[in-house]
Amino acid sequence: MKNKITKLLENALNISVQKGQLPEVSLPCMEVEAPGNPEHGDYAANVALILAAQAKQNPRKIAQIIQANLSDPENIIEKTQIAGPGFINFFIKDSIWHQALRNIDEQQKKYGCLDIGCGKKVQVEFVSANPTGPLHIGHARGAVVGDVITNLLTTAGYRISKEYYINDAGNQMNNLGKSVLLRYRELSGEKIEFPETCYRGDYIKDIAGEIIKREGDKYLHSNEEETISYFTSIAGQAILEEIKVDLRDFGVVFDEYFSEKELYKNNGVTKLLDKLQKQGFIYSDGETLWFKTTAFGDEKDRVVVRKNGEPTYFAADIAYHLNKFSRGFEMIIDIWGADHHGYMPRLWAGIQALGYDKNALKIILVQLVNLLRGGVPVAMSTRSGEFVTLREVLDEVGKDAARYNFLMRRSDSHLDFDLELAKKQSSENPVYYVQYAHARICSIVRMAHERGIALPVYADCDLSVLNEPEEKTLIKLLVRYPETIYGAAKSLEPHRITFYLNELAGIFHSYYNKNKVISENDQLTAARMFLIKAIRIVLQNALEILGVSAPEKM
C-alpha cells in the first residue's frame, strides 16, 4: 500500500511540474508512514515539507498543488486531507483493505515475501567466537541477531550464506593448549601453579580428563611444545563441536565454517600485504608495518605487522574480507560485539584499499546483555568461572523464549534479559503472549470444526460486517506486515518484527476478549473466521522469520 501511495505522489509531482505549478525539483526520498493518530488517516506523506526548500514555496501550498493533481486509477483512496504544516493524509477505502485480506489468504506462507534483493548474493558472518570456551549470552544475542537477519534478507529476495569465522590462529589458541596441558598434569597428580593468562573453566578439566582416559600419562614427559600443539588441536576441535551443538539447539546452523588458518596458507597474508605496500597503502617505520587508514577517514594509521614480524588481527581481517569478495559476494554483513566499535573505520579502509565500495560492507554492533532473575542481576556463572553460557540459558528457558527475548530491543542498545519473566506463562512474557495468540486462533478453528463450521473462503464472506474498531485496526496491521519486512530488511533491524508481533498479539487478545468469533450470526462468524485465519498466517510467517515456533496448543 505504501508503494502505491508513493507512486501516486510521484506521478502527481511530475504533473505539477509539467503544468508549471511547481519548479523542476529533484525527487526527494519521501516518507509515507502510518500516522500515530488514526483520525489522521491510514497513511501520511511529508513530500511537501521536504520539497519546500527546493521549490521555495510554503509547504501547505505545495501540498495543495500535489493534492489537486493526484490521480487514483485503481480507485483505492476514499479521501485526502492536508494537515499541520503540510502533511498529506490518505484515507483508504474499506473495500481495498478487505481485498488485501484475500491476498493474505491466497499467498499463505509467501505473504510478506519480497523481491527487493533481486537475488543479490550476500554473506552474513556472525558469532565467530574463538574456539577457546563455550558461548556466553553475549555470543547468543549476536547469534540470534545474525540468524534472523539472514531469514529477513532471504524473505526479501536475497541469496544468503551464513558464515562462522574460526579464530584458530594466534596466541589465544596456544594458551588454550597450554591450559589443557597444565590441567592434564594437575589431574595426573602434579601440583600446578595456574597462570592468569590460561583458561580456567571446568571445560578445560573435562578435556584434559578425556585425554587421560584415552591416552593415560604418555604426555607427562613429552616435548612440551609438541604436546601443547597437539592439545591445542584436540581442545579447539572439541570446543568447536560443543559450540556447534549449542548453536544448533538454539536454531542456528551455518552454511560455512571458515578457518583463519586458511588465510596463511602459501603465505597468503604476507603476499597481500606486499601487494598493498607496493600500491602505497602500507608503509614501514623501520620496525613496524603500518596501513594508511587515515587516507580513508580513520583517526590514525594502524599496525599490520608488529615489531616481532607477526601480522595483526587487522592484517588477517583484510585478507579474510578479500577472500569473501573473491567468492562473489556483492554485500558483506559483519555482526560484532559493541566493543569493536573503534575497529569499524580501519576495516572500511581496508576494503576500500582493495578496490571495493565502503557500502559493500555493513557492520552491525550488538550490545551487552544484562541477565536478571526476578529483576535482580545474575552473578557470574558458577560452572565456567566466566560468563553465563548460552547452554545454561537454553536449559532454563528454552529456545523460543531465548531467541525472542534477545530480539526485544535494537541490537545496538543494552538488553535486560530476565530469566524468570522469560518462563512466565502470562501476558507479561512477550513470547508467550504472541505464541498464545496463535494457539488461541487454532483453538477457535478446532471449536468451529467441532460445530461443523468450515474455514471460509473469500468468496463466501461479506467482510463489510467487520465494523468493530479493533477489526479495522487488525486488518490494517496485517496489510502492513510486508511493509514491516521491507523496513526491517532494508535497515537490518530484526527487532522490528518482535515489535510488530507484540502489537498484533496485543490487539488480537483485546479483540478476542470483547468479541465472539463464533456466534449465532453466520455472516459475522464467517467474516471473523476469515479475519483470524489471516492473523494466523501472519503470526506463523513472522515467527518463522524469528526462528520461534507457532504452537497450536498451549
N, C-alpha and C positions, 0 to 999 in steps of 0.2 A: 504493500500500500504506500509506503514511504517513497519507493522508487517511482510509482505512478504520479504521486503529487509533485515530486521533484521534476519529472518530465513535463508536467503541465506548467509548472512555474518557468522552466527553461524556455518552453515554447511561447508563453505569454511575454517573457522578457524580450525574446527575439522580435516578436510582433511589435512591441512597444518601441524598440529601436528602429525597426523598419518604417514605422509611422512617423518617426521623428519626435516622438513624445519623450524619449529618453536618449541621451547621447550614447555613442559607441562605448561600451564598457566591457572589461574582461569578465567572463562569467565567474562569479565567486563560488567558493566552496560553502554552499548554504547549508543550514541545519534545518531539518524537518523532524520535529520531535513531538511526542505526545505531551501536551501541557499537564501540569500538576493538577489544575482545576478542570474537571470535566465540562464545566459551563463554558470553558474557552474553546470547546470543540474537541475533535478527535486528534487533530494534528495542528501544529503551529509552525510557521516558517519565518525566519529572520532575514530573508533575502533583501527586503527594502532597507533595513538598518545597515547592512554591510555594504550596500551599494551607495549609500548617501554621500560618502566622501568622494567617490569616483564621479557620480552624477552631479554633485554639488547642488543637491536638492533636498528638501525636507523629506525624511523617510516616510511620513504618513502620505505625502503627495505621491511618492514613488509607489507605495503600496496600493494607492487608489488607481494609479495608471495600470499596474500589473493586474489588479483585480478586474478592471474593465476589459482587459484583453485575454482573460482566462477562457480557454476553450475546453470543454469536457466531452470529448467524443464517446467515451464509454459510459457517460451518464452515471458517475459514481458520487458526485457531490450534491448534497442536499442544499447547502448554502455556504457562503464565506463571509467573514467579517474582519474588519481592521480593528486592532486593539492596541492599547498602550501607545508607545512611541512609533509603532509601525509594523507590528506583527500581523501576519495574515493567518487567520484561523480558518480551518477547514472542518466542516461537519459532513460526515459520510452517511449515505443513505443506509437505512437498516437492511434493505434487501441485499446490499453489497456484503455486509457482514455475514448474512445468512449464507450467501453463495460461498464465502470463504470457509465456512464450516464444512460445506460439501467438499471443498478441496482437501481439507484435513482427512476426511473420511476416505476419499479416493486415493490419497497419496500414502496413507498409513505410515510405515517406517521411513518413507522417503520425505515425509513432511519436515521441513526445516533444512533439507539438503540444498546446497547452493553450488553454483559453478564459478564462483569468483576466483578460484585458484587456477582454473583453466589447465589443470594437470601439471602445474609448476612443481618441479622437484625440490623438496625441502628436507633438510636434515635437522632433527632436534636432538641435541646432546644434553643429557641431564643426569643427575645423581653423581656419576663419575667419582665416587669416593675411593680413597686409597684402600686397597685390599689389606689393611693392617688391623682391622677390627670390625665389629658389627655395625650396621647402620643405626644411627640415632634419630631422634624425632626431627632434627633439622634436615637430615637427608630425606626423611619421609615426606616432609612438606614439599621439598623440591621435586621428589619423585611423582607425587600426585599432580602437581602443577604442570610438570613436563608431559605426563601421560595424558592429561585432559586437553592440553594444548594440541597434542597430536591428534586426538579424537576430534577436536573442534576443526582443525585445519583439514582433516580428511572429510568431514561433513561439508566443509566449504569448497571442496573440489581440488585440493592439493594432493600431490603424491608424497607421502611422508615416510621417512626412515628414522627410527628411534635408535640412538647410539649411546653406549656407555663407554667412556674413555677410561681404561685401566691404567692408573698411575703406578706401573710396576717397575719403573726405573728410578734410581736415585737413592739417597741416603736413608729415607724412611723405610725402604724395603730391607736394607742391610740391618737397620735397628730391629726390624721385625724378626729376622733370622737370629740375631744375637739374643733377643728376648727369649725366644723359644729355647735356644741353647742353654741359657742360664737357668731357666725353669727345668729343663731336662736334667741338668747337673744337680739342681736342688732336689728334684724328685728322686734322684739316684743316691741321695744321702749327703751330698756336699753342702757345706754352709756357704751361702751366696749373699754377697752384698749387692743388692739390686740397684743399678744406676737410675737416675731420674730420667734419662733420655730413653729408657726402654719402656715397652708397653706392658702394663701391669694387670690388665683384665684377666679374669678367670679363664677366658677362652684360650689364652696363651698356655696356661697349665694343662688345659684339655688337649691341646695339640701336642704338647710335649709328652703327655701321658700316652697318647696314641702311638707316638714314635717308640716309646719304651715297650709298649705291648707288642708291637710288630718286630722291633729290631733289638730290643734289650739295651745293654750298656756299651754297644760297639763304638759309639761316638764319644765316649768319655775321654779317650786318649788319642782321638784322630786329629788331623791337621785342622786347626780352628777356622782358618779362612775358608777351607773347602767345606767344612761342616756348616758354617754359617750360610754359605751359598746354597747348600742342599736344603737346610732348614727353611731358608727364605722361600725357596721354591715350593716346598711342602705346605708351609703355612699360608703363603699367598694364594695357592690354589684352593686350600681348604676353606679359607675365609671367603674367597670369591664365590665358592659354591654355596656357602651359607647365605651370602648376600643375595644370590640369585633365587634361593628358596624363599627368603623373606620378601623379596620383591614380587615373586610370582604369587605368593599368598596375599600380597597387597594389591594384586591385579595389574602389576606392571611387568611386561615382558618386552625385552629389547630385540630389535632386528639384528643388531650388530654389537659385538664387544670388541673394541679396538685397543690393542696393547701398545703402550708408549714405546716399548722396545722396538716395535716395527719401524719407528721413525729413525732409529740409529743404525739400522742395517745398512751395510755398504756405505757407511759414513754419510748417511742422508742429511743429517742436520748440519754437519760441517760443510758439506758441498753447497747447501742452500745459503749458509752464512757467507761463504766465499763469494758466491754469486752476488748477493746483496751488497757485499763490501766493494766489489768491482763496479756496481751500479751507483755507489756513493751513498748508500743508506746506512752503512756501518763504517765506523772509524775506530782507530786504535789510539790509546793514550800511552802506549808503550808496554803496558801490563795487562790492560783490560780492553775488551771489545765492547763498543757502545753502539746502540741503534739510535739514529736521529729521529726519535719520536716527536721532538719539538717541531719538526718540519710539518707535522700533521696535527698540531694543536695540543700535544701533551705538554705538561708543565715543565718537564725536564727530560733529558735523554735517559735511556735505560740500558743497563748492562745485559749483554747476551752471552759473553764468555768471561768467567771470573779469572782472577789472577792465577789460580791453580790450573787453568786450562779447561775447567768443567763448564759446559753450557748451562745457562739458567733455565728455569721453567719457561720463561718468555721465549727463549730460542726454540724450545720444543714446541711451544704453542703456535709459533709462526709456521713451523714445519707441519704441524698437525692440521692447521686450517688450510694450508696449501694442498694437503692431501685430500681434505674434504672437497674443495673446489675442483680438484682434478678428477674426482669421482662423478662430476656432472651435476652437483647440487647448485641450484640457482639462488637459493637463500639458505642461510645457516642460522639456527637459533641456538644460543647457548644459555643455559639456566644455571646461575651461580648463586652462592650464598652472598648475603649483603656485604660481608666483609671484603669482598672482591671489588667493591665499587671503584677504587682507585686504579684497578687493573684494566678497566674498560678502554681508556684512551690509547694505551700502548698497543692493545690488540687491534683496535681500529687502525692505528698507524701501520701495524704490520701487514694487514690485508691490503691497505692502500698501496704500500710499497710493492706488494706482489702484483699490483695492477687491477685489483678488484674494487668495486664501489663500496664505500663505507656502509651504505644502507643494505648491502647484501648480508651483513652480519647484524642480527638482532640479539641483544643481551638482556635477559630478564633477571632481576635480582630478587631473591627470596629471603625475607626477613626471618628473624628468630621466632621460635615458639616458646611461650611460657606455659609450662604444664602445671595444671592446678588439679586439686582434688577437693570438691566442695568449696571452691573459692580460695583454698589455701595452697600456696606454691608447693610443688612436689620436690623433695630433696633429690640429690644425685642418686643414680642407680646403685643399689647395694651390691648388685651382681658384678657389674663391669668396672665399678670404681670411676666411671666417667659420666656419660650422659644416659638418660633413659633411652632404651633401644626401641627401634621400630617393632621388634618381636614382642616386647613387653606390652606395648600399646595395642598391638593386634590381638594378643591373647586376652587382654582385658576388655576391649570394647568392640572388637571385630572390624572387618574390612570396611563395611559400608559406613559405619559411624566415623571411623578414622579418616577415610577419604573425604567425606562430606565436610567434616569439621575443619580439615586443613584448607578447605576452599571457601571458608566463611568470610574471609577478608581478602583485600587486594594482596597479591604476593609480596609487594614491597612495603607492607605495613606489618607491625608486630601482631602476633596472634596469641590470644589466650585460649588454650585447649583444656577444658575442664572434663576430666575423666568421668566424674560422677554424672555430670549433665549429659555426656555422650551415651550413657547407659540408660537414661530415664526413658520410660515409655509414656511420654506426655507431650503436650504442646510446647513445653519449654525446650525440648530437644528437636532442633530443626529437621534432622534427617528422619527421625521417627514421624514427625508431623507430615512431611512430604510423602514418605512411603505409605503412611496410613491413609492419605488421600487416595492413593492408587488402590490400596486394599479395600477401602470403603466403596469405591466405584465398582470393583469386582464383586463385592458383596451385594450391591444393588442389582447388578446384572444377574447374579445367581438367583436372587429373590424373584426377579422378573421371570426368569426361566421357569422357576417352580410354579409360578402363577400362569404359565402359558403365554407370557408376553415376550415376543421375539425382539431382538435388537432391530430398530427401524432403519430403513434406508432413506436417503434424502427425498426421493420421490414421494414417499408416504408421509412426509412430515410437513406441517404448517408451522414454520419457525416464527411466524409473526406473533404467535401467542406467548413468546418469550419476552415478556414486558417488565419483569422484575429488574430493579436496578443492578442487582448482583449478576443476573443473567447477561445483561448487556455488557457489564464490565468483564465478565468471564470470556465472552465471545471476542471482545476486542483484545483482551490479553492473549488469547490463543492465536489470533491473527498476527500478533506482534512477535510471536516466537521466532520466525525466520529473521526478523529484524534484530532480535537479541543475538542469534547465532552470528549474523553478519557483523554486528558491533564487537562481539567477543572475539571472533576470529581476526578481524582487522586490527584490533588493539592488543591481541594476545592476552586477554584478561578473562581467564576461566571463571573467576568469582561471579561474573555477570550471570552465569547460568544458575548458580545457587541462589542469588538474589531473586532471579525470575521465579524459580521454583518455590521459594519461600512465599512470594507474593501470591502466586497461583494457588498454592495449597491453602493459604490463609483465607482467601476469598471463597474458595470452594467449600471449606469447612463451615464458614459463616453462612453461606448459601444453604448448605445441607441442613444445618441446624434450624433454619427458618422455614424451609420449604420441603414438601414431599415430592420426591421424583416420581414415584408410582402412586397414582391417585385414582379416583373414580372417573376423572375426566380423561378419556382415552386420547383425545387430541393433545392435551397438555402433557400427558405421560409420554407420548411418542416424541414430542419436541424435546422434553427434558432428557429422555433416554439418549436421543441423538447428541445432545449437548454433552452429557457426561461421557459418552463414547469418545467424543473429540478430546475432552480433557484427559481421558486415559491415554490416548495416543500420544499426546504432547508430554505427559508425565513420563511415559515409557521412553520416548525418544531422548528427552533431556537427561533422565537418569542414566541412560546408556552412555551418553557422552561423558558423564561424570564417572562412569565405571561403578555405579551403585545399582543394586538390584531393585526391581519393582515387584515386591511380593503381592500375591493375590489374597493372602490371609495373614492376619497379624493378631 
